[in-house]
Amino acid sequence: MTQTPAHPPGFALPDDALPGLAAELVGEHLRRDAAEPMRPHRSPDELLATLPIAIDGGALPWSEAFALLQQVLAATPSTTSRRFFNQLFGGRDGVAILGELGAVLANSPMHTFKASGVQVLVERAVLRRMGELAGMPDGDGMIAPGGSLSNFAAMILARNHALPESRERGLPGARAVIYASAAAHYSVAKAAGLAGLGRGAVRSVPADAAGRMRAECLGPMIDEDRATGGVPVMIVATAGTTVQGAFDPLPAIADVAERTGVWLHVDAAYGGSVLVSPRHRGLLEGCGRADSLTWDAHKLLTVPLTCSALLTRRPGLCAQAFDEPASYLFQDDALLDPGRGSLQCARHNDALKLWLAWKHHGDDGMAARIDRLFTLAAHLAARVESHPGLRLCRPPASINVCFEVLGTSSRELCRALWERNVAQIGHAVVDGREVVRWVLVDPAHTTEEIDAVLDELLAVARGLASGA
C-alpha cells in the first residue's frame, strides 16, 4: 500500500505560532484600513494574473501559506474601513470581533447541548432578549446565516400554517399567494421558489412615494384571491427597505392580517436594530402583533457577518416545522438541542459575538449606536439639500440618503468612485431615476469624514462632466 510521504520538518504550522500570526493579521488589517481604506482597484483578470488563486494540487509550507493569505487579504475590499458605504453593513466592533474569534476557536457546532454546552444557553439568551424587544417575549426563534434564510424559514412556517399537509404530503393543487410590497427584498420571491410555492405566487402590493406598503390595498387583494380560489399564505411587511430605508405601516398591516387570518411576517433584517433605541423604535410599532420577524444584527449593530435571527410570537414553531427524528444526535429537548428547530444541523456560532458585544455596550450603548446613525444620515441629507448641484430624492426615512448629482449619471459616478479608490457607495432606482444610495451604517464616522467624502464625490462628478 502506498503511503503518503511525510512533509519535511517545519512544514506544518505549530500551535505555539498561531497566536502571533493571528495578531499579525489583525494588526495588518487595522493599519491597512487606516492608511489605505480603499484597496487599489483591480479587475478580475488582473487579480488572477497577480495572485496564485487556482488550486493546482501542490502543498505549501505554513510560512508560504500565511504569506499567500496576507496577499489575498491585502487585495480584498474592506467593509470595515471608513470609506465603505455600499452595503447595509459596515464598520467594526472590537469586542464583537473577539467574540467571533472565540467562536472560531471553540468551533461549537450549535446543534446539540452535548457538543456546544454553554454556547446553547448564550444563543437562547440572545434570542430571548431580541424577542422581548420585538414584543414577542413568550415566543421562540432560531439563528440563521443571513436574513434571506431567516425569511425562507418564516415562509416555511407560514406555508405549513396555511397548508397543514404540505410538510408531510407535499403541496396540494391550491394556488398559494404571498403579499409583499413593491419595495420588498428580493429574498421573498427567492424563498417562494425554494419553498415550492412558486415565484409567481408573490403578489406585489403597491407602495407609496416613500416606498411604504399601501395597507389599504392589501385587504381587497386578499379578499379577491380568496374569492377566486387562491390560498393566502403570508403577508411580508418590510421594516427598512433596501433602497430608501422605509418602514411599512405595521399597525395597519397587522389589522388586515388579523381580520383575514393570514400569517404576518416582518422582514426587519435591516431595520430590526432600531428596536434597541427608545428614540427610534417607534418605527417598528406593531411588530409584536406579527407571527414572525427577521432581524439581522450584523447590519446596524456592527457585529461581523453573519448574525441573523428569526423570531416567532408563539413558542415551539421552529421545532414543529424543522425537527426530524435523529436519536443518535438529538438527546435533549428542542431548547437545548437547537438543531431540532433549525434549517441546519451543525452550524457556525453566530450568537456569541452579538451576546458579548451586548454585554459590553449594554442597552444604552447599543441605543447610542443607532441614534448616531440617524444623526449622520440627517447631516448628510442636510448637506445634499443645501447644495445647488444636488437633488435629494426625499427626506431619509431612516439612514439611507438617496440623491442625484445634477447632470451626472449616478451609475457612472458610483463606479468612478470605486475605480478611483475614493469610496464604495451604491446606486439604485427611485421613481424611475438612477440615484446615489448612500447608507450610513458605521457609527464611528464623523460628520467631518462624511463632508470630506461628499466633497470628493462632487469633484469626481465634475471630472466626469468635463470628460476628465
FENQUI-V253491 format. One record per backbone hydrogen bond with DSSP energy under -1.0 kcal/mol. CO is the residue of the C=O (numbers start at 1). NH is the residue of the N-H. If there is no record, write none. Layout:
BEGIN
CO|NH ; CO|NH
END
This chain:
BEGIN
8|11 ; 11|62 ; 14|17 ; 15|18 ; 17|21 ; 18|22 ; 19|23 ; 20|24 ; 21|25 ; 22|26 ; 23|27 ; 24|28 ; 25|29 ; 26|30 ; 27|31 ; 28|32 ; 29|33 ; 30|34 ; 31|35 ; 32|36 ; 43|47 ; 44|48 ; 45|49 ; 46|50 ; 47|51 ; 51|53 ; 61|65 ; 62|66 ; 63|67 ; 64|68 ; 65|69 ; 66|70 ; 67|71 ; 68|72 ; 69|73 ; 70|74 ; 71|75 ; 73|76 ; 79|91 ; 83|424 ; 85|439 ; 93|97 ; 94|98 ; 95|99 ; 96|100 ; 97|101 ; 98|102 ; 99|103 ; 100|104 ; 101|105 ; 102|106 ; 103|107 ; 109|347 ; 111|339 ; 112|116 ; 113|117 ; 116|119 ; 117|120 ; 118|122 ; 119|123 ; 120|124 ; 121|125 ; 122|126 ; 123|127 ; 124|128 ; 125|129 ; 126|130 ; 127|131 ; 128|132 ; 129|133 ; 130|134 ; 131|136 ; 132|135 ; 136|139 ; 140|312 ; 142|310 ; 144|146 ; 144|308 ; 146|150 ; 147|151 ; 148|152 ; 149|153 ; 150|154 ; 151|155 ; 152|156 ; 153|157 ; 154|158 ; 155|159 ; 156|160 ; 157|161 ; 158|162 ; 159|163 ; 163|166 ; 165|169 ; 166|170 ; 175|231 ; 177|233 ; 177|234 ; 178|203 ; 179|236 ; 180|205 ; 181|184 ; 185|188 ; 186|190 ; 187|191 ; 188|192 ; 189|193 ; 190|194 ; 191|195 ; 192|197 ; 192|198 ; 198|201 ; 199|202 ; 201|178 ; 203|180 ; 205|182 ; 206|214 ; 208|211 ; 212|208 ; 213|215 ; 214|217 ; 217|221 ; 218|222 ; 219|223 ; 220|224 ; 221|225 ; 222|226 ; 223|227 ; 224|228 ; 225|230 ; 226|229 ; 231|177 ; 234|179 ; 235|265 ; 237|267 ; 238|248 ; 239|271 ; 241|245 ; 246|240 ; 246|241 ; 248|250 ; 249|253 ; 250|254 ; 251|255 ; 252|256 ; 253|257 ; 254|258 ; 255|259 ; 256|260 ; 257|261 ; 257|262 ; 263|235 ; 264|291 ; 264|292 ; 265|237 ; 266|268 ; 266|294 ; 267|239 ; 268|272 ; 269|296 ; 271|274 ; 272|275 ; 273|276 ; 274|277 ; 277|281 ; 280|283 ; 281|284 ; 282|285 ; 284|287 ; 286|289 ; 287|290 ; 291|313 ; 292|266 ; 293|311 ; 294|268 ; 295|309 ; 296|299 ; 297|301 ; 307|297 ; 308|144 ; 309|295 ; 310|142 ; 311|293 ; 312|140 ; 316|320 ; 317|321 ; 318|322 ; 319|323 ; 326|329 ; 326|330 ; 333|337 ; 337|340 ; 338|341 ; 348|350 ; 351|355 ; 352|356 ; 353|357 ; 354|358 ; 355|359 ; 356|360 ; 357|361 ; 358|362 ; 361|365 ; 362|366 ; 363|367 ; 364|368 ; 365|369 ; 366|370 ; 367|371 ; 368|372 ; 369|373 ; 370|374 ; 371|375 ; 372|376 ; 373|377 ; 374|378 ; 375|379 ; 376|380 ; 377|381 ; 378|382 ; 379|383 ; 380|384 ; 381|385 ; 382|386 ; 384|387 ; 387|390 ; 389|406 ; 391|404 ; 399|440 ; 401|438 ; 402|393 ; 403|436 ; 404|391 ; 405|408 ; 409|413 ; 410|414 ; 411|415 ; 412|416 ; 413|417 ; 414|418 ; 415|419 ; 416|420 ; 417|422 ; 417|423 ; 418|421 ; 424|85 ; 426|437 ; 428|435 ; 430|433 ; 433|430 ; 435|428 ; 436|403 ; 437|426 ; 438|401 ; 442|445 ; 446|450 ; 447|451 ; 448|452 ; 449|453 ; 450|454 ; 451|455 ; 452|456 ; 453|457 ; 454|458 ; 455|459 ; 456|460 ; 457|461 ; 458|462 ; 459|463 ; 460|464 ; 461|465 ; 462|466 ; 463|468
END
